[in-house]
Amino acid sequence: MAASDTVKNILCLGTEINEILETLIVRGQKSGEVRKEVVPVLTVYVLSTSIDSLLALAETKGKFICAQNGMTEEEFLDYGFRQIINSILEVRI
């Protein structure tokens, strides 16, 4: 498989994932779980970026942050993921 084919496959997979996430956000809006003012397609990108940044922070400074706050890396990531998802929900979890 050529490098250009690999890149195309990765882009296609990313697009499929984004479309699935967008569909889930729309479904959540219809059910009342996701805030109505959320723009689904933009939210997919913001959530993805937030998760990437959280994971990068955990990788580079996780031990320091956890030691400073008396928590495990799992607790830190759980806290971070809840903060991210709560940014779009009607009722916080």
Backbone atoms as SQL, in Angstrom:
CREATE TABLE atoms (id INTEGER PRIMARY KEY, chain TEXT, resi INTEGER, resn TEXT, atom TEXT, x REAL, y REAL, z REAL);
INSERT INTO atoms VALUES
  (1, 'A', 1, 'MET', 'N', 0.849, -1.174, 0.000),
  (2, 'A', 1, 'MET', 'CA', 0.000, 0.000, 0.000),
  (3, 'A', 1, 'MET', 'C', 0.895, 1.237, 0.000),
  (4, 'A', 2, 'ALA', 'N', 0.631, 2.168, -0.883),
  (5, 'A', 2, 'ALA', 'CA', 1.404, 3.396, -0.992),
  (6, 'A', 2, 'ALA', 'C', 1.079, 4.323, 0.173),
  (7, 'A', 3, 'ALA', 'N', 2.031, 5.204, 0.476),
  (8, 'A', 3, 'ALA', 'CA', 1.842, 6.152, 1.575),
  (9, 'A', 3, 'ALA', 'C', 0.608, 7.013, 1.355),
  (10, 'A', 4, 'SER', 'N', 0.359, 7.405, 0.104),
  (11, 'A', 4, 'SER', 'CA', -0.812, 8.243, -0.171),
  (12, 'A', 4, 'SER', 'C', -2.112, 7.478, 0.101),
  (13, 'A', 5, 'ASP', 'N', -2.115, 6.169, -0.153),
  (14, 'A', 5, 'ASP', 'CA', -3.294, 5.352, 0.155),
  (15, 'A', 5, 'ASP', 'C', -3.507, 5.265, 1.661),
  (16, 'A', 6, 'THR', 'N', -2.430, 5.143, 2.412),
  (17, 'A', 6, 'THR', 'CA', -2.518, 5.088, 3.869),
  (18, 'A', 6, 'THR', 'C', -3.100, 6.385, 4.416),
  (19, 'A', 7, 'VAL', 'N', -2.615, 7.506, 3.904),
  (20, 'A', 7, 'VAL', 'CA', -3.126, 8.805, 4.341),
  (21, 'A', 7, 'VAL', 'C', -4.609, 8.927, 4.008),
  (22, 'A', 8, 'LYS', 'N', -5.001, 8.523, 2.810),
  (23, 'A', 8, 'LYS', 'CA', -6.412, 8.577, 2.418),
  (24, 'A', 8, 'LYS', 'C', -7.267, 7.720, 3.342),
  (25, 'A', 9, 'ASN', 'N', -6.767, 6.521, 3.688),
  (26, 'A', 9, 'ASN', 'CA', -7.513, 5.628, 4.586),
  (27, 'A', 9, 'ASN', 'C', -7.666, 6.241, 5.971),
  (28, 'A', 10, 'ILE', 'N', -6.596, 6.868, 6.460),
  (29, 'A', 10, 'ILE', 'CA', -6.649, 7.510, 7.777),
  (30, 'A', 10, 'ILE', 'C', -7.649, 8.655, 7.761),
  (31, 'A', 11, 'LEU', 'N', -7.614, 9.462, 6.710),
  (32, 'A', 11, 'LEU', 'CA', -8.551, 10.583, 6.597),
  (33, 'A', 11, 'LEU', 'C', -9.994, 10.094, 6.503),
  (34, 'A', 12, 'CYS', 'N', -10.214, 9.020, 5.748),
  (35, 'A', 12, 'CYS', 'CA', -11.567, 8.452, 5.628),
  (36, 'A', 12, 'CYS', 'C', -12.051, 7.932, 6.977),
  (37, 'A', 13, 'LEU', 'N', -11.180, 7.250, 7.707),
  (38, 'A', 13, 'LEU', 'CA', -11.543, 6.734, 9.024),
  (39, 'A', 13, 'LEU', 'C', -11.858, 7.883, 9.975),
  (40, 'A', 14, 'GLY', 'N', -11.030, 8.918, 9.953),
  (41, 'A', 14, 'GLY', 'CA', -11.277, 10.089, 10.801),
  (42, 'A', 14, 'GLY', 'C', -12.610, 10.738, 10.481),
  (43, 'A', 15, 'THR', 'N', -12.914, 10.840, 9.205),
  (44, 'A', 15, 'THR', 'CA', -14.194, 11.422, 8.779),
  (45, 'A', 15, 'THR', 'C', -15.353, 10.575, 9.273),
  (46, 'A', 16, 'GLU', 'N', -15.236, 9.259, 9.173),
  (47, 'A', 16, 'GLU', 'CA', -16.296, 8.360, 9.654),
  (48, 'A', 16, 'GLU', 'C', -16.497, 8.522, 11.161),
  (49, 'A', 17, 'ILE', 'N', -15.404, 8.580, 11.898),
  (50, 'A', 17, 'ILE', 'CA', -15.492, 8.750, 13.354),
  (51, 'A', 17, 'ILE', 'C', -16.173, 10.072, 13.680),
  (52, 'A', 18, 'ASN', 'N', -15.762, 11.149, 13.001),
  (53, 'A', 18, 'ASN', 'CA', -16.379, 12.459, 13.246),
  (54, 'A', 18, 'ASN', 'C', -17.863, 12.444, 12.942),
  (55, 'A', 19, 'GLU', 'N', -18.257, 11.780, 11.872),
  (56, 'A', 19, 'GLU', 'CA', -19.680, 11.700, 11.518),
  (57, 'A', 19, 'GLU', 'C', -20.472, 10.921, 12.565),
  (58, 'A', 20, 'ILE', 'N', -19.889, 9.857, 13.085),
  (59, 'A', 20, 'ILE', 'CA', -20.550, 9.082, 14.140),
  (60, 'A', 20, 'ILE', 'C', -20.720, 9.930, 15.392),
  (61, 'A', 21, 'LEU', 'N', -19.665, 10.646, 15.772),
  (62, 'A', 21, 'LEU', 'CA', -19.743, 11.503, 16.962),
  (63, 'A', 21, 'LEU', 'C', -20.764, 12.621, 16.773),
  (64, 'A', 22, 'GLU', 'N', -20.795, 13.196, 15.583),
  (65, 'A', 22, 'GLU', 'CA', -21.777, 14.239, 15.284),
  (66, 'A', 22, 'GLU', 'C', -23.195, 13.685, 15.418),
  (67, 'A', 23, 'THR', 'N', -23.421, 12.488, 14.893),
  (68, 'A', 23, 'THR', 'CA', -24.727, 11.842, 14.991),
  (69, 'A', 23, 'THR', 'C', -25.114, 11.616, 16.450),
  (70, 'A', 24, 'LEU', 'N', -24.161, 11.201, 17.271),
  (71, 'A', 24, 'LEU', 'CA', -24.436, 10.980, 18.693),
  (72, 'A', 24, 'LEU', 'C', -24.776, 12.285, 19.403),
  (73, 'A', 25, 'ILE', 'N', -24.092, 13.364, 19.039),
  (74, 'A', 25, 'ILE', 'CA', -24.389, 14.659, 19.643),
  (75, 'A', 25, 'ILE', 'C', -25.796, 15.111, 19.254),
  (76, 'A', 26, 'VAL', 'N', -26.149, 14.970, 17.984),
  (77, 'A', 26, 'VAL', 'CA', -27.497, 15.335, 17.526),
  (78, 'A', 26, 'VAL', 'C', -28.544, 14.495, 18.259),
  (79, 'A', 27, 'ARG', 'N', -28.282, 13.211, 18.373),
  (80, 'A', 27, 'ARG', 'CA', -29.205, 12.326, 19.097),
  (81, 'A', 27, 'ARG', 'C', -29.340, 12.778, 20.551),
  (82, 'A', 28, 'GLY', 'N', -28.220, 13.175, 21.165),
  (83, 'A', 28, 'GLY', 'CA', -28.260, 13.671, 22.538),
  (84, 'A', 28, 'GLY', 'C', -29.043, 14.968, 22.666),
  (85, 'A', 29, 'GLN', 'N', -28.964, 15.819, 21.645),
  (86, 'A', 29, 'GLN', 'CA', -29.771, 17.045, 21.654),
  (87, 'A', 29, 'GLN', 'C', -31.255, 16.712, 21.571),
  (88, 'A', 30, 'LYS', 'N', -31.599, 15.775, 20.718),
  (89, 'A', 30, 'LYS', 'CA', -33.008, 15.388, 20.558),
  (90, 'A', 30, 'LYS', 'C', -33.576, 14.771, 21.828),
  (91, 'A', 31, 'SER', 'N', -32.731, 14.042, 22.554),
  (92, 'A', 31, 'SER', 'CA', -33.198, 13.404, 23.791),
  (93, 'A', 31, 'SER', 'C', -33.131, 14.342, 24.987),
  (94, 'A', 32, 'GLY', 'N', -32.523, 15.519, 24.801),
  (95, 'A', 32, 'GLY', 'CA', -32.428, 16.484, 25.895),
  (96, 'A', 32, 'GLY', 'C', -31.202, 16.330, 26.764),
  (97, 'A', 33, 'GLU', 'N', -30.307, 15.434, 26.412),
  (98, 'A', 33, 'GLU', 'CA', -29.108, 15.230, 27.217),
  (99, 'A', 33, 'GLU', 'C', -27.992, 16.215, 26.875),
  (100, 'A', 34, 'VAL', 'N', -27.934, 16.633, 25.617),
  (101, 'A', 34, 'VAL', 'CA', -26.918, 17.577, 25.152),
  (102, 'A', 34, 'VAL', 'C', -27.585, 18.930, 24.946),
  (103, 'A', 35, 'ARG', 'N', -26.885, 19.985, 25.370),
  (104, 'A', 35, 'ARG', 'CA', -27.433, 21.339, 25.254),
  (105, 'A', 35, 'ARG', 'C', -27.777, 21.675, 23.804),
  (106, 'A', 36, 'LYS', 'N', -28.893, 22.363, 23.613),
  (107, 'A', 36, 'LYS', 'CA', -29.392, 22.694, 22.272),
  (108, 'A', 36, 'LYS', 'C', -28.477, 23.648, 21.519),
  (109, 'A', 37, 'GLU', 'N', -27.764, 24.557, 22.230),
  (110, 'A', 37, 'GLU', 'CA', -26.941, 25.546, 21.540),
  (111, 'A', 37, 'GLU', 'C', -25.608, 24.988, 21.027),
  (112, 'A', 38, 'VAL', 'N', -25.328, 23.741, 21.350),
  (113, 'A', 38, 'VAL', 'CA', -24.108, 23.091, 20.871),
  (114, 'A', 38, 'VAL', 'C', -24.192, 22.893, 19.357),
  (115, 'A', 39, 'VAL', 'N', -23.135, 23.280, 18.659),
  (116, 'A', 39, 'VAL', 'CA', -23.061, 23.068, 17.204),
  (117, 'A', 39, 'VAL', 'C', -22.345, 21.731, 16.998),
  (118, 'A', 40, 'PRO', 'N', -23.069, 20.687, 16.591),
  (119, 'A', 40, 'PRO', 'CA', -22.508, 19.332, 16.572),
  (120, 'A', 40, 'PRO', 'C', -21.166, 19.181, 15.857),
  (121, 'A', 41, 'VAL', 'N', -21.057, 19.642, 14.620),
  (122, 'A', 41, 'VAL', 'CA', -19.826, 19.405, 13.867),
  (123, 'A', 41, 'VAL', 'C', -18.639, 20.129, 14.510),
  (124, 'A', 42, 'LEU', 'N', -18.852, 21.344, 14.997),
  (125, 'A', 42, 'LEU', 'CA', -17.764, 22.067, 15.655),
  (126, 'A', 42, 'LEU', 'C', -17.406, 21.431, 16.990),
  (127, 'A', 43, 'THR', 'N', -18.413, 20.934, 17.666),
  (128, 'A', 43, 'THR', 'CA', -18.197, 20.307, 18.966),
  (129, 'A', 43, 'THR', 'C', -17.344, 19.053, 18.842),
  (130, 'A', 44, 'VAL', 'N', -17.505, 18.309, 17.771),
  (131, 'A', 44, 'VAL', 'CA', -16.668, 17.127, 17.543),
  (132, 'A', 44, 'VAL', 'C', -15.195, 17.527, 17.548),
  (133, 'A', 45, 'TYR', 'N', -14.869, 18.596, 16.835),
  (134, 'A', 45, 'TYR', 'CA', -13.476, 19.041, 16.765),
  (135, 'A', 45, 'TYR', 'C', -12.980, 19.561, 18.113),
  (136, 'A', 46, 'VAL', 'N', -13.822, 20.318, 18.811),
  (137, 'A', 46, 'VAL', 'CA', -13.427, 20.858, 20.109),
  (138, 'A', 46, 'VAL', 'C', -13.226, 19.729, 21.124),
  (139, 'A', 47, 'LEU', 'N', -14.141, 18.761, 21.141),
  (140, 'A', 47, 'LEU', 'CA', -13.996, 17.638, 22.064),
  (141, 'A', 47, 'LEU', 'C', -12.745, 16.821, 21.745),
  (142, 'A', 48, 'SER', 'N', -12.502, 16.566, 20.473),
  (143, 'A', 48, 'SER', 'CA', -11.314, 15.801, 20.080),
  (144, 'A', 48, 'SER', 'C', -10.033, 16.510, 20.505),
  (145, 'A', 49, 'THR', 'N', -9.993, 17.812, 20.277),
  (146, 'A', 49, 'THR', 'CA', -8.821, 18.591, 20.659),
  (147, 'A', 49, 'THR', 'C', -8.652, 18.609, 22.170),
  (148, 'A', 50, 'SER', 'N', -9.746, 18.733, 22.886),
  (149, 'A', 50, 'SER', 'CA', -9.681, 18.742, 24.350),
  (150, 'A', 50, 'SER', 'C', -9.145, 17.417, 24.891),
  (151, 'A', 51, 'ILE', 'N', -9.615, 16.324, 24.329),
  (152, 'A', 51, 'ILE', 'CA', -9.148, 15.004, 24.761),
  (153, 'A', 51, 'ILE', 'C', -7.675, 14.814, 24.430),
  (154, 'A', 52, 'ASP', 'N', -7.266, 15.206, 23.221),
  (155, 'A', 52, 'ASP', 'CA', -5.848, 15.124, 22.844),
  (156, 'A', 52, 'ASP', 'C', -4.982, 15.922, 23.807),
  (157, 'A', 53, 'SER', 'N', -5.433, 17.130, 24.134),
  (158, 'A', 53, 'SER', 'CA', -4.670, 17.989, 25.044),
  (159, 'A', 53, 'SER', 'C', -4.603, 17.403, 26.448),
  (160, 'A', 54, 'LEU', 'N', -5.706, 16.848, 26.915),
  (161, 'A', 54, 'LEU', 'CA', -5.717, 16.224, 28.238),
  (162, 'A', 54, 'LEU', 'C', -4.732, 15.060, 28.294),
  (163, 'A', 55, 'LEU', 'N', -4.743, 14.226, 27.263),
  (164, 'A', 55, 'LEU', 'CA', -3.820, 13.083, 27.226),
  (165, 'A', 55, 'LEU', 'C', -2.365, 13.538, 27.137),
  (166, 'A', 56, 'ALA', 'N', -2.110, 14.592, 26.374),
  (167, 'A', 56, 'ALA', 'CA', -0.744, 15.130, 26.291),
  (168, 'A', 56, 'ALA', 'C', -0.308, 15.694, 27.636),
  (169, 'A', 57, 'LEU', 'N', -1.204, 16.380, 28.325),
  (170, 'A', 57, 'LEU', 'CA', -0.894, 16.916, 29.648),
  (171, 'A', 57, 'LEU', 'C', -0.595, 15.786, 30.627),
  (172, 'A', 58, 'ALA', 'N', -1.400, 14.745, 30.588),
  (173, 'A', 58, 'ALA', 'CA', -1.174, 13.594, 31.475),
  (174, 'A', 58, 'ALA', 'C', 0.177, 12.949, 31.178),
  (175, 'A', 59, 'GLU', 'N', 0.536, 12.890, 29.910),
  (176, 'A', 59, 'GLU', 'CA', 1.815, 12.287, 29.513),
  (177, 'A', 59, 'GLU', 'C', 3.002, 13.119, 29.980),
  (178, 'A', 60, 'THR', 'N', 2.917, 14.434, 29.810),
  (179, 'A', 60, 'THR', 'CA', 4.073, 15.284, 30.100),
  (180, 'A', 60, 'THR', 'C', 4.151, 15.757, 31.542),
  (181, 'A', 61, 'LYS', 'N', 3.015, 15.993, 32.174),
  (182, 'A', 61, 'LYS', 'CA', 3.024, 16.558, 33.528),
  (183, 'A', 61, 'LYS', 'C', 2.134, 15.800, 34.508),
  (184, 'A', 62, 'GLY', 'N', 1.655, 14.635, 34.081),
  (185, 'A', 62, 'GLY', 'CA', 0.716, 13.889, 34.896),
  (186, 'A', 62, 'GLY', 'C', 1.217, 13.536, 36.276),
  (187, 'A', 63, 'LYS', 'N', 2.445, 13.068, 36.358),
  (188, 'A', 63, 'LYS', 'CA', 2.981, 12.670, 37.669),
  (189, 'A', 63, 'LYS', 'C', 3.029, 13.868, 38.622),
  (190, 'A', 64, 'PHE', 'N', 3.468, 15.015, 38.127),
  (191, 'A', 64, 'PHE', 'CA', 3.527, 16.229, 38.955),
  (192, 'A', 64, 'PHE', 'C', 2.131, 16.649, 39.398),
  (193, 'A', 65, 'ILE', 'N', 1.201, 16.716, 38.453),
  (194, 'A', 65, 'ILE', 'CA', -0.170, 17.142, 38.763),
  (195, 'A', 65, 'ILE', 'C', -0.807, 16.213, 39.782),
  (196, 'A', 66, 'CYS', 'N', -0.616, 14.921, 39.587),
  (197, 'A', 66, 'CYS', 'CA', -1.208, 13.939, 40.497),
  (198, 'A', 66, 'CYS', 'C', -0.597, 14.022, 41.890),
  (199, 'A', 67, 'ALA', 'N', 0.717, 14.171, 41.951),
  (200, 'A', 67, 'ALA', 'CA', 1.382, 14.299, 43.251),
  (201, 'A', 67, 'ALA', 'C', 0.914, 15.566, 43.959),
  (202, 'A', 68, 'GLN', 'N', 0.809, 16.642, 43.208),
  (203, 'A', 68, 'GLN', 'CA', 0.393, 17.926, 43.772),
  (204, 'A', 68, 'GLN', 'C', -1.036, 17.880, 44.303),
  (205, 'A', 69, 'ASN', 'N', -1.883, 17.060, 43.685),
  (206, 'A', 69, 'ASN', 'CA', -3.297, 17.009, 44.062),
  (207, 'A', 69, 'ASN', 'C', -3.697, 15.734, 44.786),
  (208, 'A', 70, 'GLY', 'N', -2.731, 14.883, 45.091),
  (209, 'A', 70, 'GLY', 'CA', -3.012, 13.672, 45.853),
  (210, 'A', 70, 'GLY', 'C', -3.969, 12.727, 45.148),
  (211, 'A', 71, 'MET', 'N', -3.726, 12.495, 43.865),
  (212, 'A', 71, 'MET', 'CA', -4.605, 11.611, 43.107),
  (213, 'A', 71, 'MET', 'C', -3.781, 10.713, 42.195),
  (214, 'A', 72, 'THR', 'N', -4.416, 9.678, 41.705),
  (215, 'A', 72, 'THR', 'CA', -3.762, 8.794, 40.753),
  (216, 'A', 72, 'THR', 'C', -3.947, 9.362, 39.347),
  (217, 'A', 73, 'GLU', 'N', -3.177, 8.845, 38.388),
  (218, 'A', 73, 'GLU', 'CA', -3.362, 9.287, 37.009),
  (219, 'A', 73, 'GLU', 'C', -4.759, 8.932, 36.515),
  (220, 'A', 74, 'GLU', 'N', -5.259, 7.798, 36.930),
  (221, 'A', 74, 'GLU', 'CA', -6.615, 7.394, 36.537),
  (222, 'A', 74, 'GLU', 'C', -7.641, 8.397, 37.060),
  (223, 'A', 75, 'GLU', 'N', -7.492, 8.823, 38.302),
  (224, 'A', 75, 'GLU', 'CA', -8.417, 9.814, 38.869),
  (225, 'A', 75, 'GLU', 'C', -8.314, 11.147, 38.127),
  (226, 'A', 76, 'PHE', 'N', -7.084, 11.537, 37.781),
  (227, 'A', 76, 'PHE', 'CA', -6.886, 12.778, 37.044),
  (228, 'A', 76, 'PHE', 'C', -7.563, 12.713, 35.679),
  (229, 'A', 77, 'LEU', 'N', -7.348, 11.612, 34.957),
  (230, 'A', 77, 'LEU', 'CA', -7.963, 11.463, 33.636),
  (231, 'A', 77, 'LEU', 'C', -9.485, 11.401, 33.739),
  (232, 'A', 78, 'ASP', 'N', -9.993, 10.698, 34.743),
  (233, 'A', 78, 'ASP', 'CA', -11.438, 10.625, 34.943),
  (234, 'A', 78, 'ASP', 'C', -12.005, 12.027, 35.183),
  (235, 'A', 79, 'TYR', 'N', -11.332, 12.801, 36.024),
  (236, 'A', 79, 'TYR', 'CA', -11.763, 14.174, 36.292),
  (237, 'A', 79, 'TYR', 'C', -11.759, 14.983, 34.994),
  (238, 'A', 80, 'GLY', 'N', -10.691, 14.885, 34.228),
  (239, 'A', 80, 'GLY', 'CA', -10.568, 15.627, 32.980),
  (240, 'A', 80, 'GLY', 'C', -11.634, 15.249, 31.970),
  (241, 'A', 81, 'PHE', 'N', -11.861, 13.946, 31.794),
  (242, 'A', 81, 'PHE', 'CA', -12.876, 13.497, 30.844),
  (243, 'A', 81, 'PHE', 'C', -14.270, 13.971, 31.271),
  (244, 'A', 82, 'ARG', 'N', -14.550, 13.935, 32.572),
  (245, 'A', 82, 'ARG', 'CA', -15.858, 14.410, 33.051),
  (246, 'A', 82, 'ARG', 'C', -16.016, 15.905, 32.778),
  (247, 'A', 83, 'GLN', 'N', -14.954, 16.681, 32.981),
  (248, 'A', 83, 'GLN', 'CA', -15.027, 18.120, 32.706),
  (249, 'A', 83, 'GLN', 'C', -15.308, 18.373, 31.232),
  (250, 'A', 84, 'ILE', 'N', -14.659, 17.615, 30.365),
  (251, 'A', 84, 'ILE', 'CA', -14.855, 17.783, 28.921),
  (252, 'A', 84, 'ILE', 'C', -16.292, 17.455, 28.533),
  (253, 'A', 85, 'ILE', 'N', -16.788, 16.310, 28.952),
  (254, 'A', 85, 'ILE', 'CA', -18.138, 15.903, 28.555),
  (255, 'A', 85, 'ILE', 'C', -19.193, 16.792, 29.189),
  (256, 'A', 86, 'ASN', 'N', -18.938, 17.253, 30.415),
  (257, 'A', 86, 'ASN', 'CA', -19.897, 18.124, 31.079),
  (258, 'A', 86, 'ASN', 'C', -20.055, 19.461, 30.349),
  (259, 'A', 87, 'SER', 'N', -19.088, 19.824, 29.530),
  (260, 'A', 87, 'SER', 'CA', -19.173, 21.086, 28.799),
  (261, 'A', 87, 'SER', 'C', -20.306, 21.107, 27.784),
  (262, 'A', 88, 'ILE', 'N', -20.817, 19.948, 27.402),
  (263, 'A', 88, 'ILE', 'CA', -21.905, 19.895, 26.410),
  (264, 'A', 88, 'ILE', 'C', -23.213, 19.342, 26.966),
  (265, 'A', 89, 'LEU', 'N', -23.193, 18.806, 28.168),
  (266, 'A', 89, 'LEU', 'CA', -24.393, 18.166, 28.715),
  (267, 'A', 89, 'LEU', 'C', -25.329, 19.155, 29.389),
  (268, 'A', 90, 'GLU', 'N', -26.604, 18.859, 29.346),
  (269, 'A', 90, 'GLU', 'CA', -27.605, 19.647, 30.066),
  (270, 'A', 90, 'GLU', 'C', -27.438, 19.451, 31.571),
  (271, 'A', 91, 'VAL', 'N', -27.225, 18.199, 31.993),
  (272, 'A', 91, 'VAL', 'CA', -27.073, 17.878, 33.412),
  (273, 'A', 91, 'VAL', 'C', -25.691, 17.271, 33.596),
  (274, 'A', 92, 'ARG', 'N', -24.920, 17.854, 34.490),
  (275, 'A', 92, 'ARG', 'CA', -23.552, 17.380, 34.710),
  (276, 'A', 92, 'ARG', 'C', -23.542, 15.978, 35.307),
  (277, 'A', 93, 'ILE', 'N', -22.489, 15.246, 34.962),
  (278, 'A', 93, 'ILE', 'CA', -22.325, 13.909, 35.537),
  (279, 'A', 93, 'ILE', 'C', -21.235, 13.925, 36.591);
